[in-house]
């Protein structure tokens, strides 16, 4: 509904709108879904754990994570990857987004990675929430006037505040024992 409330006002004129079926990750990994007739579900989910969940849903990252809360808590999702700039399209304030990301990903190790693959660990609690909020807010700001969009080789550079969030369960214990994605994230 957010994208099609008034198609003519904000440049949506001429756009096509499609209805799609949406299910939560928790529902897809639930016993009710897994016991449904084969024509209704994908057999691959039967005893599945999700090794890597990559999210890029233009501001709906929290909605997806909220819909995966049980799977996240149970270790059915071993690692995840999302771009903070994409999460920044959400309507919530950066402080709300940061705090909610920390809450939903409780139990996960979290790091921020930039385009050069440099990373920094994100602490839990209020300090981590503030760090995420600051970066999300930075992606919502115009670029600095003196910032060069291209590097010396003519390649495009990402926004200086843009980072990818990588989170993972310990790959050597619990339900994610042996997870290649969690081991690589660590």
Secondary structure, DSSP 8 states (H G I E B T S, - for coil): -TTTTTTTTTT-TT----------HHHHTSHHHHTS-TTTS-GGGTT--BS-EEE--TT-HHHHHHTTHHHHHHTSB-EEEEEHHHHTTSSS-HHHHHHHHHHHTTTSEEEEE-TTS-EEE--SHHHHHHHHHHHHHHHTS---TT--SB-TTS-B---TT--EEEEE--TTSGGGTT-HHHHHH-
